[in-house]
Every structure is written in structure tokens, then in C-alpha cells.
């Protein structure tokens, strides 16, 4: 079918499609036992969660991707969901093997998945109780990968148009819907014929407790796996015949409904329409491939290379002959149990399938050469693998960089955290502008657009503009009765220099009027010379056309994170600094400190790397040092007067130490400017627990970086993303 029409097809027609993945896995304890804990409550209602649910058992978690156009995107999301789940289940692990670990099979020892008391919940529970009675709970714990697949719509359209022009074909008079139904039924028939090939190549269950099959590649796909009790005698001749045969099996009491069809492939309708209504509701939407074992060596149970091999096989089904001189069911069982010692006859058939895949790859330049040139059976090495060791390895991989969300490492880190939390909480997310860190979030019948995690519809444009303008911020806060430092605004270096006498010998701060992240700020304690004042002004004017010179407030600076009516975190930020060791230069100390795994650039890590720019060198000079100075052991030298994390500062959580008075003041200040999501910077001169301590407001931030509260050098991290989602009404 492809070769016949290759003149009208191109590479993109074959490579693209609609792809979705589902991965089942068992939660286990650190000693390898089936987890006795309930499905984590943080995931919410499993009947509505788009990404995370349970299968048969309470400990059998199921991770579900959205629908993607490329294999790369669907695999990336599956890895990300697995990463988030692994981080959420704390001291538990995900069993990486399809066959369950040794468990006590007594029915009361395997907890059937719990469901809420709703129509959907009761139906799900009753169905699982029925399966438990009919099949027992041991086989129900066998897990795998389900691959939801449809070809590129352009491919099916082109094939339809070609068939319509061919007067000699039986499909020439069909409409597109009928053609598409027959097209996918043909693929399903051929999948039944040839799925043993995937069992051979992707099989990864050669062993199981109590089974002695030394040459097996996939016990899961054999008589030892999860199969219907009786032969359902389903027809794949047409969609109509297929639906009729399922109805007949139901009427005969062989199965309860279509969910109990445990065939290697299922016919699926679009938009979760039941198969029984498929004929009337638009026909076949996609195929669900069910014969894929978990790859225990892969973090998410399947690799991108596995998916590419699977995709190339699905393309080959369009070319492989439907009439075969072997019994597909018998061959499948033979391959599953004897795949490591196949006879010559079977090897000949395997070679024919490979040659068809090679031909398609070469003709359409798909780039899958490595998969064809050096075919590798997945089960190689699985029989001798230590699955507990692999489970621990995968867990460590998930926890290695907890501040990163897989597949989105190039995005601003607060946005990465919001994506991960959305998946955890069942909020559907879409990245609509990657470079701008713009997301679309949907849940509870609502749709919200969020930029950089904290720019939302909750805050008005005028509040955004007010917080962006530090002079306006001060006026609004002062009007509301909050203490702010006295200052003056200048529009040029010359204008400010004319006022030098007003600031000489005083402690002042020079900063851009409208900037963020502490950029362009220079502090003097006191200001002594005109040249240093001019240098500071030039730095500040490099970031803005207007500059503020204001009184320096004594004390420690703290960032209060306000979401709605609550201050959810308070951070003590210690300006960029180094501590001497008596032998290293400042530059060497900076380099060593920057090696910390939590330091990065562009807000992609919890802490920013320290740089030795003009500002840092200026502060070193004021302290009597330069980058090549050797600092005495134990001496702390500050490279920045401002304490921003974004300029290399250290982070210390002090939320529990701060008097409620200051938290209330921070919330009130945010409300005064009309902000719902706001970073409030307060200088407190005294003990945090003392409500009478002197304090002053220096800034309100319209786009607070929430990642710096989640991952701190000292204290307890505070995850703000659930508060953001709740404030938006999404959870």
C-alpha cells in the first residue's frame, strides 16, 4: 500500500501521527514487597485525573500521556510523568518488571483499587471485583505498556484519494469514513497476524516465579500471562463484524463488556466513545497496542528506540501480506516461550518482516537504519537482571535534580515546577510558547493562561505596571501607610551628579527605576567620591532610562511570597559571598562555590552562579580586595550588597521564624497594589520574632521566582505551585 503510492507520499506522512502511551507499574516498598499504602491522595480523583490513575490494585499505578504528533514528544511526556510520580511516592519504588514481584496472593493481601463514591467510581470498583472473582488477583498485577496509535491523517487521506481513483479496487466507491474503518481493520488483522514479531523483539519477561521456561522471551504474552478464559472468536473482517462479535461474546457470558477484550490489539473510537457506539459516532479513531512488555532497563518502561522500532513495524503492516501460511496464535505462543531458540522456519519469517521494514525505511528515508542494521532483542540480559537494583537506580535518577522537570529543562525553572505540579494534581497543561514560558492550564471546567508561573489573569495590568515602576510602588505603599525609604529619581547621569552633595557621606542605594532580579543595584555605606557615584549611576542607567537614589535601610532583607490572602514563604537572602580558606583567591573561591550542583544560569537551577562583573569588583574594592586577593580562613567577603538569589545570593528559609505581624504586613502591601501573586521585599532591623523591630518596604515584585522557595540551602523548602493552582481555581 505504501510502495504502490510512494510517488504521492513523503517522509513526514510516515513519521508523524497521533501517539499516546500508558505505563502500568507496581508501587513497592524498599524491601521489594507490594506497597500497602493507598494511592497518593495528592493525585486526587483517579476517575478524572488525565495523567495518573490506578489499574486493578491500589498499588498498581497507571501513567497516561496526552496525544502527541511525534514519538519524541510522547516519550518525553511519559518520562516526565514517571519522574514526577517517582518523586511523589517518597520512600517507595516503582517495580520495573512486567511480572509482579513475589507477593502473598491471598485475596485480602492484594488491595483492589479504591474509587470515590460516584457513578464512575462504583462502576470501576464493581468491574475490578468481577475480574478478581473470575481471574484471581495474581495475574491482574501483570503490568505493561499500552501504545495508542494512529497514522498521520495526511497519509490516510492520500491513500484514500489514490484508492478512489483506482476503478479496479473495491474501495473506489467508499466515502472516507468507510475507507478509514476498513483501513484500520486491515491493520488490526495484520497486527493479529504478525504481533509475535514485537513479542520477539520487545519481549522482556523471560522469567516469573514458579515458571520454568528457559527459552522464553515474554511470559506476559504467553499462556502464563493475562488472557481471556475462553476463545472469544472475535471477527476482524470489518468494524461492523467486530462489534457484533463482541456483543455476541457478551451475550454468551464470556465477557462483561468491551473492557474485557484481552487481545493484542483493540479497536478504539475517538474521544473515549465506547466501541459499541463506534459505528454511529465517526468510526475508528486509533488502535491500542497491548502486547508491549515493560523494558526494565528504561526509566519509563520503554525507550525512544523501542518506540521507533514499534512505529516502523506498524508501517510495515501496511505492506505485509494478510494471507499467511502459519497460525498466528500458535506462532505467537511459540515465539513467546521459545524466542531465544527459534527454529529455521520461524527465523525465515522473522527475516521477511525485517526486510519489509528495511525497505520502507530506505525508500522513505526515515532514518531508522540503526534499528534495522543491528536488531537487538530486548530480553537480552533481562533474565539475569536485578530488578530491585534497577528500581533503586530509576528512583535515584528521578531524584538527581529535583528542581528540573524532564523535557522542559530549557524553560524557566518556576515554570518547570508548575508543569510538574499540574501533572501531579490532574491539571491539563499545554506549552503554547516555549521561549516565553507561556502555559495553558485546564481543570474544573476552567482554562487559564500563565506566563513564567506567576503572571496570571489574577493580577491587573495596572498592578503589573505599578510593581514594575519602583517609584510608583513606593508612592502607593506610602499612601497606604507603609514605611518606605526616602529617595529621588533622576533621568540622566548629569542630573544625578548635580545632586551629589545631597548624598555625600550618606548611606544610599542606587538602582534602576524599573528592573527586576536585583540587576543594576549598587549600595554605598557611605558614598564618598564623585567617581564611584558616577560609576554606580552608569551601571544603573545601563538597565533603565531612570534611576532612583534612596536611603539605605539597615537590617536584613527578606523576601515574602504572597499568594492571595496568605504569605506562604519567607526567605532570607544572603548576598553573593565567599568564605576564605587562607590559600585561594577570590576568583578561585567563586569558581569552587559555583560548582555546587544547585547553581546554574538563567533561572534553570535553584541558585545562580556568581559572576565577577563590575558590581562585584566594585564591592571587592570597597572591602580592600580584588579578584586575585587571597582571603583569610573563615573570613566572609561579600561580592554583592543586594541579596538577590538571581545575582548569586544564598537562600535560607525562615518562614516559621517570622512574626505573623510581618506576614500580615506583606499581604496588606500586596493588596494595596492590587496584587494576588507578589514577592514583597522587606528590610527588618532586629529579631524576626519581634513585631516591634524597625522595618521598611523596598520593593514589590510582579513576577516572583517561586523556585527559590522550593529549593533552599538551609531550612525547609516551600512549594508554592499548589497555591498558585488553587488561587486560579484549578484544584
N, C-alpha and C positions, 0 to 999 in steps of 0.2 A: 504493500500500500504506500509506503514511503518512497521506495525506489521508483515505483511507477510514476510518481508525481514529483520527483525531485526537482524538475525544472521550475516548479512554482513554489517550492519550499525553500526556506533559508535556515541558517543555523539557529537564529533566535526563535523561530517557530518550534524547534525541537527542545531547546534548552529551557525555555520559560514554560510556566504552567501555573497551577494552583496547588500549593503544598501545605500540608499540616501534619503535625506529629503528636502522638500521645505516648507517654512513657509511664508504665506501671513500675512501682518499686515498693519493697517492704521496708518499713522502719524497723530497725533492730537496735538492741542495747549494745553497750560496749563489749559485752561478753558473747555476742552473737545470737542472743535469744530474740524471738519476735517481741517487739515493743508492746508493753501492756498499757501504755498511755493512750489517751484519746487523741484523735485528730486535733492538731493545734487549734485552739479557739480563735487565735488571731486571724485565721483564714476565713472565718465567718461561715455563712450558709453554703454548704458544699453543693446544694442543688442549684445555686445561682452563680457560683464562682466561675468565671470564664477560663481560669488557668489551673486551678487546683481543686481536686475533689478526692473521693475515695472510691476504690473498686469494691471488691467483695468484703474485705476485712477492714476493721477500724485502723489497722496498722498498714494497710495497703494503699499507699498514696498514688494518685494519678495526676500527672502534669501534662497540660494541654497547651499547645501553641495556638496562635491565631493562624489565619490563612495568608501565605506569602507567595510572591511571584517567582522567587528563586530558592534553590536549595540552600545557598549560603545564608539567606535571611531566616529561613525556618529553623535551620540548625543553630544559628546564633541565638535565637529566642529560646529554643529548648535548653541550651546550655545555661542561659541566664536564669530561667525558671528553676532549673535544678540547683544552680548556685544559691539562689535565694531560699529555696526550701532547705538545703543543707545547712545554711546559716541559721535558719529559724528553729530547727528541731534540736538545737543546743547540743546536749551530750549524746544524742542518738546518731545513728549512721543510716545510710541507705544501702541495702543489700544489693550488690552489683550484678548478681547472677539471676537468670530467669527462674531456675528451680529453687524452691524455698530452702532455707537452712533447716537443720534438724529442729523440729518443734514437737510439742505434745499434741497429737492430733485429736485428743478428746474434744468433743464439740464445744464444751464450755471453756476450753483454753484458747480458742481462736474466736475473738470477738467479732461478730458480724458488724459491718459498718453501721454507725448510728446516723439517723436522719431526723431533721426537725419535724414537728407535728404539723405537717402541711400535706396537701394532696400529693404533691410531688415527692415529699419525704416518705409518706406512708407507702406509696407505690414502690419506691426504691427499696424500702425495707422488706416489704412483702415478697418482692422478687428475689431478693438475696436469701430470705428464709426458705423459699421454694427451691432455689439452687442448692442450698445446704442439705435439704432433705433428699434431693434427687441425686446429687453428685458427691456429697460429703465436702468437708471444708479443706481437705488437703490439696486436692487438685485446683481448688479455687485460688490458691495463693501463687500459682504459677504466673509469672509476670513476663511482659514483653513490650515490644514497640508496635504501635499501630501507625500505619503510613497512609494518610488521606491524600489522594492523588487525582488530579485531572490534567489532561493535556492542555496546552495553550489553546485558547479559543480560536486564535487565528489558524492554528493547524487544523482543527476540526472543520472550520469554515472552508478552508481551501480544499480539503479533501471532499467536502460535500459538493462544492462547486464543480470539482473535477468529475465526481460521480454523476452529477446532474447532466453533464454534457455527454456522458457516455451512454448511448442508446442501448448498448448491449448489457448493461448492468441492471440488476433487479432494484437498485436503489435510485435509479434515474428519475422516477416519478414521486419520490417521497419528499415531504417537507423536511426542514432542517431538524425539527424536534424528533421526528421519527427516525431520521438518519442517525442522529446523535445517540438515541436509545439503542439502536441496533449496533452502532459503532462500539459503544461501551460494553454491550453484551458479548460482542465478539472478543473484546479484550478480556472480559471476565472468563469466557470459555477457555481462552488460551492461557490465562493465568492458572486455571484449574489444571490444564494440561502440563504446564511447564514450571509450576511454582517449586517443584523439587529442586530446580537449579539454584534458587535462592536458599533453600534449605541446606544445600551442599555448601554454597559459598559463604552464607551468613549465619549458618547454624553455629550455636555456641553453647549447647547444653549436652556435652558428651557424657556427663555423669549425674547421678542422682542417688540418694540414699535408698538402699535396697534393690538397686537395679544393676544387673551385670551385663553390659553390652559394650565390650571393649572397642568396637569399631564405630560406635555411634558418633554422629555429629550434632544431632538435635533430638534429644528425648522429648523435648517440648512439642515437636511436630510429629511425634510417633504415637503409637498406641498407649504410651505411658503419659502422654500429655492430656490436654483439655479438649475432649471431643464429645460430640453428641452420643448419647447412649445407643441410639439406633440410626440406621441409614435413613436420612430424610428424603432421599430420592428427589432432590431439587432439580428443576429444569433451568437451564441457562440458554434455551433456544431463543427466547425473546423476553422482554420485560414483562409482558402480559403473562406468559407461561411461568416465569419465575415467581411472580406474585401469587399466581394461582396455586403453584406447588407449595408455597409457604403456608397459604391458607389451608390447603389440604392437610399438611403436616400438623397444623394447629388443631384442626377439626378432629384428627385422629388421636389427639392427646400426646403426640410425640414431643411437642414443644409448647411453651406457654404463649410466646409471641416471637416476633422477628428478632428480638434481642438474643434469643437462644440459638440462633443460627451460627454454629461454630465452624464455619467453612474458612478456607484460607483467604477468601476474598468476599466482601459484602458489597452489594449494590446500595448506594446511598443517594438520597434525594437532597436537593439544596435546602438551606435554611432550616435544617433539623426537621423537615417534614418526614412523617413516618412512611416507610416503604409501601405500606398498604394503600397510601394515597398518592403514590408517585406517578401513577398513570394520569391522574387528573390534575396534578399540580406542577406540571412543567417537565416531567421526565427525570432522567438520571442526572445527578449533579456531579458525582465523583465516585471513586472506588476506595474502599477501605481495605488495605492490605494488612493481614493479621498474622502472617507466618514468620515474623522477624524476631529472633531471639535478642535479648539484651546482649550487647557487647560489654563484657565485664571490665575490659581494659579502657573503655571510653567513659569519660566523666558523666556524660548524659545518656549513656546506654547505646549510643550509636555515633559513629564518626561521619564527617562530611564525605569521606571516601566511600564509606558504606552506602550513603545516600546516592552518590553518583553512580555506583555500580547498580543500585536498585533502579535508578532512573533510566539508565541505558538498557537495562533488561525490559522495563516497561515499554520502551520504544521498540525493542526487538520483537515484542509480542505482536506488533502490527505487521511484521514480516514473516514470522514463523508460521508454518502450515498448521491449520486446525486439525486436519486428519493425521493421526499418528498411529504407528504400528506397535504401540506399547500401552499398557494400562496405567494411566496417570496415578491412580490411587495406590496401586501396588508398587509402582516405581518410587513414589514419594516415601512410602514406608521403608522400602529397601534402602534408599539414599539416607534417610534419617538414621537408620540403625547400622548401616554398613558403609557409610560415606567415606571412611578412611581406607577402605579396601575394596574399591569398586571393581566389578568385572569389566572386561574389554568392551562388551556390548554397550554398557552404560556410559563408559568413557567416550565412546564414539558419539553418542547422543549429546553428551556434555560439550564435546568439541564443536558439534554443529551449532549449538546455541551460541557458543563463544564466537564462532566465525560470523554469525549473523550480527552480533553486537559489534564486532570489529568492522564489518562492512559499513554499518550505519555510522559509526564513529569516524571512519575515514572519509566516507562520501560527503558528510556534512560538517567535517572538521570541528567536531565537538570538543576536542581537547582532552578526551578521556584515555589517551594512549597508555598511560601507566597502569590503568586498571585492566587493560586487555593484554598488554605485553607481559606482565608479571602477575598473573592471577594468584591470589593468596586466600586460602580457606581461613575463615575467621576462627574456627575452633582450634587451630594450631596453637598449642600451648595452654589452652583453657583447662584441659584435664588436670594439669599439674599446678594450676594457679592457686594462690592462697587468697580466697575471696574476702576474708576478714582484713587481710593486709591491704587489698585493693580498696575496700570500703573506707579504711582509715586514710589511705592515700587520697582518695577523692574528697574526703572531708577536709583534709589539710589544704588541698588545692582550693576549695571553696573559701576557706578562711584566710588564705595567704595575704590577700589585700582586701580587707572587708569594706574599704571605702570605695572600691571600684565595682561597677556593675558591668558584667561581661557584655561585650559587643557595643558598649557605649562609652568606652574609656576616653574617647576624644572629646566628649561633651563635658561641660562644666559640672563639677562634682556634686553640687547640690541637686542638679537635675538628674544625675545618675541615681542618687538616693531616692528621689521622688518616683522615678520609674520603678525601682525595686520595691518600694513601699506600695505603689499602685498594684503591682502584680501580687504582692503578699495579701493585700486587702480586697482583691477582686475588683479593682477599678480598671476598666479597659483603657489602654493608653495607645497613642499613636504619636510618632515623631513627625511633625509636619514641617519643621525647618531645623535641620540638624545643626547648622552653623550658628543659628540664632538661639539654640536651646529652647525651641518652642514645642510644647506638647498639647495634644488634645486628650482630655480625660473624660470618661463617660461611666456613670453608675447612677443607680436610683432614678433613672429617667432624666438625668441631668447631663449636660455637656458643658465643660469648662475649658478655657484656653489659658495656659500658664507658660510664662516665659521665665527661664532661669529659676524655677522652683518657687519664687516668691512674688513675681509680678503677676497679679491676678485681676479679675474683674471686681474684687472686693474694694480695691483702692481706686479712688477717682484720679483723673488726670491732674487735677489741681493739687491734690495731696502729693502726687509724684513730683510735680514741678516745685512745690514748696520745699520738699525734703532735698531735692537736688540743689536748691539755692540756699547755701548756708546762712546768708544774711536774712532771707525771708524766714527761715526756720527759727533763727534767734528772735526775730520780731514777734512771730506767732507765739513762741514759748514765753517770751517776756510779757506779752499781752495777757497770757493765761496765768501769770503769776509765778512762773518757774524761774529759778536763778540761772542766768547765763553770763558768760564773760563779756566785759565791755570791749568794744573793738571799733575799727574804722575800715571802710572799703575804699580801694584805690583802683584806678583804671589804667595806670601806667607806672613804670618804674620811676620815672622822673617825679611824678606826682607824689608817690610814696616817699621818695628820698627827701622831698621838701619838708616832710613831717618827721624826719629822723630825730630831731631834738625832742619830740614828744615821747619817743620810745627809748632813747638812750639810757643805759644803766637800769633798764626795767626788764622784768621777765615777760617775754612776749612770744606769741606763736604767729608764724607767717604761713598762710595756707591759701590754696586756690578757693575761689568762691563756690564753684560748682564742680566737685570731683568726688571720687569715692575711693575706697580701699587704702586711704592714707597717703595717696600719691601727692607729691609736691609739697609736703609739710616740713617746715624747719622750725625748731624751737630754740630760744635763747634764754639762758639763765645766768647773767643778764645779757642784753645786747650791748656790745661795747664799741664796735667800729663801724664806720660807714661802709667799708668794703664788704664786711661779712653780711651786713643788711642788704646791700645791693645784690650780692650773690644769692641770698635766700629769695629775694624778690624775683630774680631772673629764673630761678628754679620753679617757683610757684606760677609765674606767668607762662611758663612752658606748658602748663596744664589748663590754663584758663585765661580769659581776657580781663578778668577782675580778680583782685587778691584782697584777702582780709588780714589785717594785723590786729590781734586781740590779746588781752591779758592772759598770761599763763596761770592756770589754776593748779594749785598744789594738791597732791594726793595721788591715788592710784586710779587709773582708768579702767572701767568695766563696761562690757557690752551686755545689755539686757535685751533678750529676744522676746518680743511681744507678738502674740498671735491672738487676735480677737480681744477678749477681755482678760487674758491671762499672760503673765510673764512666765514662760516655761523654762527659761535657762538664763544663767548669768555666768559670764566668762571673764576671768581676769586675764588680761593680755599683757605679757611682758615683752617689751620691745626687743628687737633683734639684738642679740648679745653673744659674747663668747666668754668662757672662763679659762684663764691661763693655766698652763701646766709647767711653766718655768723654762720651756725649751722650744716651743713652737711659736711662729709668727702669727699675727692676727689673720693673715691670709690663709695660713695653714690650718688654723683653728676653725675658720669659716668653712674651709673645704671639708674638714672632718665632720663638722656639725651637719653639713649638707648631705652627708652620706646616710643619714637616718632614713629608713625606708618610708617614713611618713612625710618626707619633704619632697616637693615637686614644683612644678610651674603651672601657671595659667589655671589655678584652682582645680587641678586634677589630682591633688593629694591634700590631706588634712592641713599640712603646713607648707609654707612657701620656702623655697631656698633663699638664703641670704645672699645678696649681691653687694659688691663694694663699689657703689656708684658715688657720684659727687656728694650726695647727702651723707652717706656713711663715712666717707673720708673727711667731710667737714666735722662731723661729730667726733671722730677719732682725733682730729687736730685739736679740737677744743679740750679733749681729755689729755692731750700731750703725747699722742701716739700717731703712727701711720701704719699702713698695711704690713710693713716689714718689721714692726716692733715686736719684740718678744715679751709676753705678758707673764707676770709673776704667778706662781702656782696658787690657785684658789681665787685670784682676783677676777672680778666680773667687770667687763668693759662693754658698755652699751654702744651699739653702732647706729641706733635709731632712737630719737626722743619719743616719737609716736610709737604706740604699742600694737599697731595693726598686724594681724596674722598674715595679711596679704603682702607685707613688706618684711617677712622673716621672723615675726614675733612668735613667742611660745604661748601655749594655751593651757589654762588651769580652770577647771570648773569649780565655781564657788556658790552654786545655786542654793544649796542647803545652809550656807553660812550667812546669807544676806538677810537683813531685817525686812520684814514684809512691807514696811513703810516705803523703802526704796523701790520695791517691786510695784507697789501701787502707784508711785510717782511715775515710774516708767510707762505703765499702762495709761495713766492720765495724760502724759505728754504725747503718746501716740494718738490718743483720742482727740487731743487738742488740734492736731494737724490733720485729723480725719483718716488716719492710717489703721488698717487691720493687720498688716504684716509689716513689722518695723523693727529695725535694730536701733536701740537707744543707747547712746554713749554717755556715761555719767562719770565724772571725777568725784571720788569720795575721799575726803581727807580725814581719816580716822578709822575706827573699827567698823567692819561691815555690820556687826550686830548692834551697833549704837545708832539709834534713829536720830540722835541729836548731832551726829557728825556733820561737818560742813560738806556741802556738795554743790555741784553745778553741772548743767547740761551743756555738752559741747557739740553734739551732732545727733541728727536722726537720719537713718539710712533706709531708703525706699526699696533696696534690694539686698537685704541681709544674707550673707553667706551662711546657710544653716549647717553646712557640712562641718564647720569648725567647732560646732557644739557637739556633734555626734562622736567625733574622734579627738580626744584631748590628751595632752601629755600627762596631765595629772588630774585626778578626780574621776567622776562618773560621767560618761558620755550621755548626751541628751538628744534623742532622735526627734526632731521637730516635724518630720514629714507626716505622721498621723494627724497632728494638729492642723496642718495645712489642709489635708484632705477633708478633715471633719469640718473645718471652717467653710470650706467650699460646698459642704453638704453632700459629699460623695461617699462618705462612710458614716 
